[in-house]
């Protein structure tokens, strides 16, 4: 009993990291909506470039010794592990880049509700992907929750097809990131995140001269980009990767529901986005499916979760 209690207490900090990360993202609309007049790609360009610059400075200065140790560790790995590690981290950068672009586009040009729906669906998609690729087990109640969520998505698509399409794209891109990074172990998380940003920056850099608008002159733009880069990107992503050191992809995926709950409340109460009866029913079905999925640990009180 004492061992179980100690194990649960040792996991509190990882749960806390995941909760704080997703709670921060729930308030993202407050700093992203003021930039709705700017192109989604421009917001993405400056966000990624600034994040990459900040993380490279941290890696080269504060993390110099750890960086040398991690490089040495990478060199010592067998060729197959080196290849797998590179694929995981390059893939992580690609998934993040796609997720950021689609999220910005959907929030500023579709609706905040659509982004909220994306992160209600994301835990289910994460669980399915973890089942397929990581062989994480699913019980009957979890399968029922997945089917119920799919039913809610189908219902929503009847009247709001484009909302559903964009929500699924946003959700899938982040679900792929969560699942891929569950296996990304053995390296310092700050340096892993730096590599992801670097991959993202290298992907976007060739596109910048052709797809960027005129250089923004408003100081307000750069202030918001700075806030987005540090408070809404670097900090929550680091906390997210930290949580994945111990918690399963499914567990972290479930914590993600904090994000859309906050975002949906803000969309309706602060930004006064319209919501019709069909949307209410569909959102409710998906939210109920999430609750059903989350009662799994309570049904297994006698069996501590395995990580």
HUHU-V524810 format. One record per residue. PSI is psi in whole degrees, 0 to 359 (999 if undefined). OMEGA is omega in degrees with one decimal (* if undefined). D_LAST is the distance of its C-alpha to the last C-alpha in Angstrom with 1 decimal. Layout:
psi=PSI omega=OMEGA d_last=D_LAST
psi=PSI omega=OMEGA d_last=D_LAST
This chain:
psi=317 omega=179.3 d_last=17.6
psi=322 omega=178.7 d_last=17.9
psi=319 omega=179.2 d_last=14.7
psi=319 omega=179.3 d_last=12.8
psi=317 omega=179.3 d_last=14.9
psi=323 omega=179.5 d_last=14.3
psi=318 omega=178.9 d_last=10.5
psi=319 omega=179.7 d_last=11.0
psi=325 omega=-179.7 d_last=13.7
psi=340 omega=-179.5 d_last=11.9
psi=352 omega=-176.9 d_last=9.7
psi=318 omega=-177.3 d_last=13.1
psi=330 omega=178.6 d_last=14.2
psi=321 omega=173.8 d_last=11.5
psi=316 omega=180.0 d_last=12.3
psi=318 omega=179.2 d_last=15.9
psi=315 omega=179.5 d_last=15.9
psi=318 omega=-179.6 d_last=14.9
psi=313 omega=-179.0 d_last=17.5
psi=318 omega=-179.5 d_last=20.2
psi=311 omega=-175.6 d_last=19.9
psi=332 omega=175.1 d_last=20.4
psi=319 omega=177.5 d_last=23.0
psi=312 omega=-178.3 d_last=25.0
psi=337 omega=178.8 d_last=25.1
psi=335 omega=-178.6 d_last=26.5
psi=12 omega=-174.5 d_last=29.6
psi=327 omega=-176.2 d_last=30.1
psi=333 omega=-178.3 d_last=33.2
psi=331 omega=-179.8 d_last=35.2
psi=344 omega=-179.0 d_last=35.3
psi=323 omega=-179.9 d_last=35.3
psi=321 omega=178.1 d_last=38.0
psi=346 omega=180.0 d_last=40.6
psi=17 omega=-174.6 d_last=40.3
psi=338 omega=-179.9 d_last=41.0
psi=345 omega=-179.4 d_last=44.4
psi=151 omega=179.3 d_last=42.8
psi=143 omega=-178.9 d_last=41.6
psi=321 omega=179.6 d_last=37.9
psi=323 omega=179.1 d_last=38.0
psi=317 omega=177.6 d_last=39.7
psi=317 omega=179.7 d_last=37.0
psi=315 omega=179.8 d_last=34.4
psi=304 omega=-174.0 d_last=36.5
psi=327 omega=177.1 d_last=37.0
psi=310 omega=-177.7 d_last=33.5
psi=315 omega=-178.0 d_last=32.0
psi=319 omega=-179.9 d_last=34.8
psi=317 omega=178.0 d_last=34.6
psi=316 omega=-179.1 d_last=30.8
psi=316 omega=179.7 d_last=31.2
psi=315 omega=-179.7 d_last=34.0
psi=314 omega=-177.5 d_last=32.2
psi=325 omega=177.5 d_last=29.1
psi=321 omega=177.2 d_last=31.4
psi=316 omega=178.4 d_last=33.3
psi=316 omega=-178.1 d_last=30.3
psi=320 omega=-175.7 d_last=29.1
psi=333 omega=-177.6 d_last=32.6
psi=285 omega=-174.5 d_last=33.3
psi=335 omega=-175.7 d_last=30.6
psi=22 omega=-174.4 d_last=28.1
psi=313 omega=-178.7 d_last=30.8
psi=315 omega=179.3 d_last=29.5
psi=323 omega=178.4 d_last=25.9
psi=315 omega=179.3 d_last=27.2
psi=319 omega=179.5 d_last=29.3
psi=319 omega=180.0 d_last=26.4
psi=323 omega=176.6 d_last=24.2
psi=318 omega=178.9 d_last=27.2
psi=320 omega=178.2 d_last=27.8
psi=318 omega=179.3 d_last=24.3
psi=319 omega=179.9 d_last=24.6
psi=331 omega=-177.4 d_last=28.0
psi=350 omega=-177.4 d_last=26.7
psi=151 omega=172.8 d_last=24.3
psi=158 omega=-176.4 d_last=25.6
psi=320 omega=-178.6 d_last=27.4
psi=321 omega=179.0 d_last=24.9
psi=324 omega=175.7 d_last=21.9
psi=314 omega=-179.3 d_last=24.3
psi=315 omega=179.8 d_last=25.2
psi=320 omega=-179.8 d_last=21.6
psi=318 omega=177.4 d_last=20.8
psi=318 omega=-179.8 d_last=24.0
psi=318 omega=179.2 d_last=23.5
psi=317 omega=-175.7 d_last=20.1
psi=323 omega=174.4 d_last=21.7
psi=317 omega=176.2 d_last=25.0
psi=320 omega=177.8 d_last=23.4
psi=317 omega=178.1 d_last=21.5
psi=320 omega=179.6 d_last=24.9
psi=315 omega=179.9 d_last=26.6
psi=319 omega=178.9 d_last=24.2
psi=316 omega=-179.6 d_last=24.5
psi=313 omega=178.4 d_last=28.2
psi=317 omega=-179.5 d_last=28.6
psi=317 omega=179.8 d_last=26.5
psi=315 omega=-178.3 d_last=28.6
psi=310 omega=-177.9 d_last=31.8
psi=323 omega=179.1 d_last=31.3
psi=312 omega=-179.3 d_last=29.9
psi=315 omega=-178.8 d_last=33.0
psi=313 omega=-177.2 d_last=35.4
psi=318 omega=-178.0 d_last=34.2
psi=319 omega=-175.3 d_last=34.2
psi=342 omega=-175.3 d_last=37.6
psi=349 omega=175.5 d_last=39.3
psi=280 omega=175.4 d_last=37.8
psi=157 omega=175.4 d_last=36.4
psi=325 omega=-180.0 d_last=33.7
psi=323 omega=-179.2 d_last=33.0
psi=323 omega=177.3 d_last=32.1
psi=325 omega=176.8 d_last=29.5
psi=317 omega=177.8 d_last=28.1
psi=321 omega=-179.7 d_last=28.0
psi=318 omega=-176.9 d_last=26.2
psi=357 omega=165.2 d_last=23.2
psi=324 omega=179.7 d_last=23.3
psi=327 omega=-174.2 d_last=23.2
psi=317 omega=179.0 d_last=20.6
psi=323 omega=178.8 d_last=17.5
psi=315 omega=177.9 d_last=18.9
psi=320 omega=178.4 d_last=19.6
psi=317 omega=-179.6 d_last=16.2
psi=317 omega=178.1 d_last=14.7
psi=315 omega=-179.9 d_last=17.5
psi=322 omega=178.0 d_last=17.1
psi=325 omega=176.9 d_last=13.3
psi=319 omega=-176.9 d_last=14.6
psi=312 omega=-170.8 d_last=17.4
psi=328 omega=-177.6 d_last=16.1
psi=356 omega=179.6 d_last=12.4
psi=29 omega=174.8 d_last=12.9
psi=136 omega=-172.3 d_last=10.3
psi=146 omega=174.7 d_last=11.9
psi=134 omega=176.2 d_last=14.4
psi=179 omega=-174.9 d_last=16.4
psi=323 omega=-179.2 d_last=20.1
psi=322 omega=178.3 d_last=19.9
psi=319 omega=176.4 d_last=17.8
psi=321 omega=177.5 d_last=20.4
psi=320 omega=178.6 d_last=23.1
psi=320 omega=179.6 d_last=21.7
psi=316 omega=179.4 d_last=21.8
psi=322 omega=178.7 d_last=25.3
psi=319 omega=177.4 d_last=26.5
psi=318 omega=178.3 d_last=25.4
psi=322 omega=178.1 d_last=27.3
psi=319 omega=177.9 d_last=30.2
psi=321 omega=178.3 d_last=30.3
psi=318 omega=178.9 d_last=30.2
psi=318 omega=179.0 d_last=33.0
psi=318 omega=-179.5 d_last=35.0
psi=324 omega=-177.5 d_last=34.7
psi=340 omega=-179.5 d_last=35.8
psi=324 omega=-178.8 d_last=39.1
psi=347 omega=-176.1 d_last=40.5
psi=64 omega=-173.4 d_last=38.4
psi=315 omega=-176.3 d_last=37.6
psi=323 omega=174.5 d_last=37.4
psi=316 omega=-178.0 d_last=35.0
psi=317 omega=-179.6 d_last=32.7
psi=310 omega=-178.7 d_last=33.1
psi=324 omega=177.6 d_last=32.3
psi=318 omega=180.0 d_last=29.4
psi=322 omega=178.8 d_last=27.8
psi=313 omega=178.5 d_last=28.5
psi=314 omega=-177.5 d_last=26.9
psi=315 omega=-177.2 d_last=23.8
psi=319 omega=-178.6 d_last=23.4
psi=321 omega=-179.7 d_last=23.8
psi=327 omega=176.2 d_last=21.0
psi=319 omega=177.1 d_last=18.6
psi=323 omega=177.8 d_last=19.3
psi=313 omega=-179.0 d_last=18.6
psi=314 omega=-177.1 d_last=15.2
psi=318 omega=-178.8 d_last=14.2
psi=324 omega=-175.8 d_last=16.0
psi=349 omega=175.8 d_last=14.5
psi=330 omega=179.6 d_last=10.9
psi=358 omega=-176.7 d_last=12.3
psi=84 omega=-174.6 d_last=14.6
psi=164 omega=174.2 d_last=13.5
psi=356 omega=-178.6 d_last=15.9
psi=155 omega=180.0 d_last=18.3
psi=131 omega=-173.4 d_last=19.3
psi=328 omega=176.8 d_last=18.2
psi=319 omega=179.4 d_last=21.8
psi=325 omega=175.6 d_last=23.2
psi=314 omega=179.5 d_last=20.9
psi=321 omega=176.9 d_last=22.1
psi=317 omega=179.0 d_last=25.6
psi=319 omega=178.6 d_last=25.5
psi=316 omega=177.6 d_last=24.5
psi=320 omega=-179.3 d_last=27.4
psi=317 omega=176.5 d_last=29.7
psi=315 omega=-180.0 d_last=29.0
psi=316 omega=-179.4 d_last=29.7
psi=319 omega=179.5 d_last=32.9
psi=328 omega=176.6 d_last=34.2
psi=322 omega=-173.6 d_last=33.8
psi=333 omega=-175.2 d_last=35.7
psi=315 omega=178.9 d_last=38.3
psi=337 omega=-178.4 d_last=40.5
psi=337 omega=-173.3 d_last=40.5
psi=312 omega=-178.0 d_last=41.6
psi=334 omega=-174.3 d_last=45.3
psi=331 omega=-172.7 d_last=45.7
psi=355 omega=179.6 d_last=43.7
psi=149 omega=175.1 d_last=43.8
psi=187 omega=176.7 d_last=46.4
psi=148 omega=-178.6 d_last=48.7
psi=122 omega=-179.8 d_last=47.3
psi=138 omega=-179.2 d_last=46.4
psi=348 omega=-178.3 d_last=48.9
psi=128 omega=176.5 d_last=47.6
psi=330 omega=178.9 d_last=45.9
psi=321 omega=179.0 d_last=44.0
psi=312 omega=-176.5 d_last=42.2
psi=329 omega=176.3 d_last=41.0
psi=313 omega=179.2 d_last=40.0
psi=322 omega=177.8 d_last=37.7
psi=321 omega=177.5 d_last=36.3
psi=316 omega=178.4 d_last=35.6
psi=315 omega=179.1 d_last=33.8
psi=317 omega=-175.7 d_last=31.8
psi=315 omega=-175.3 d_last=30.9
psi=302 omega=-172.4 d_last=29.7
psi=326 omega=-174.2 d_last=28.6
psi=7 omega=177.6 d_last=27.4
psi=293 omega=-174.1 d_last=26.1
psi=309 omega=-175.7 d_last=25.2
psi=307 omega=-179.5 d_last=23.7
psi=325 omega=178.5 d_last=21.4
psi=321 omega=176.1 d_last=20.3
psi=314 omega=178.8 d_last=19.4
psi=323 omega=179.2 d_last=17.5
psi=311 omega=179.0 d_last=15.7
psi=325 omega=178.2 d_last=14.8
psi=317 omega=179.4 d_last=13.8
psi=324 omega=-178.2 d_last=11.3
psi=351 omega=175.8 d_last=9.8
psi=328 omega=-175.0 d_last=9.3
psi=316 omega=-175.2 d_last=6.0
psi=150 omega=177.8 d_last=5.9
psi=163 omega=177.3 d_last=6.1
psi=321 omega=-179.6 d_last=9.9
psi=318 omega=-179.7 d_last=10.7
psi=314 omega=178.3 d_last=9.6
psi=322 omega=177.3 d_last=11.6
psi=322 omega=178.9 d_last=14.2
psi=323 omega=177.4 d_last=14.8
psi=335 omega=-179.6 d_last=15.4
psi=339 omega=-178.5 d_last=17.9
psi=342 omega=175.8 d_last=20.2
psi=322 omega=-178.7 d_last=21.5
psi=301 omega=-176.9 d_last=23.3
psi=330 omega=178.3 d_last=25.5
psi=312 omega=177.8 d_last=26.3
psi=315 omega=-178.7 d_last=27.8
psi=320 omega=-179.2 d_last=29.3
psi=318 omega=178.1 d_last=30.9
psi=318 omega=179.4 d_last=32.4
psi=319 omega=-178.9 d_last=33.9
psi=317 omega=-175.4 d_last=35.3
psi=318 omega=-173.3 d_last=37.2
psi=323 omega=-176.0 d_last=38.2
psi=310 omega=-176.3 d_last=38.9
psi=359 omega=173.2 d_last=39.8
psi=40 omega=176.6 d_last=41.3
psi=139 omega=-178.3 d_last=40.0
psi=141 omega=175.6 d_last=41.5
psi=127 omega=-177.8 d_last=39.4
psi=177 omega=-175.0 d_last=41.0
psi=321 omega=179.5 d_last=40.5
psi=318 omega=178.4 d_last=38.8
psi=319 omega=179.0 d_last=36.2
psi=314 omega=179.9 d_last=35.6
psi=314 omega=-178.0 d_last=35.0
psi=314 omega=178.8 d_last=32.7
psi=320 omega=-178.9 d_last=30.6
psi=317 omega=179.2 d_last=30.5
psi=315 omega=179.9 d_last=29.3
psi=319 omega=-179.8 d_last=26.5
psi=321 omega=177.0 d_last=25.5
psi=321 omega=178.6 d_last=25.6
psi=325 omega=178.5 d_last=23.3
psi=319 omega=178.1 d_last=20.8
psi=316 omega=178.9 d_last=21.3
psi=317 omega=179.1 d_last=21.0
psi=322 omega=-175.8 d_last=17.6
psi=346 omega=-179.8 d_last=16.4
psi=357 omega=179.4 d_last=17.7
psi=311 omega=-178.6 d_last=15.0
psi=327 omega=-178.5 d_last=13.0
psi=333 omega=179.0 d_last=16.5
psi=352 omega=-177.3 d_last=17.4
psi=46 omega=-177.6 d_last=14.7
psi=329 omega=-177.9 d_last=15.4
psi=343 omega=-176.8 d_last=15.8
psi=109 omega=-179.8 d_last=12.3
psi=147 omega=179.5 d_last=9.5
psi=145 omega=176.7 d_last=6.5
psi=139 omega=-179.8 d_last=3.8
psi=999 omega=* d_last=0.0
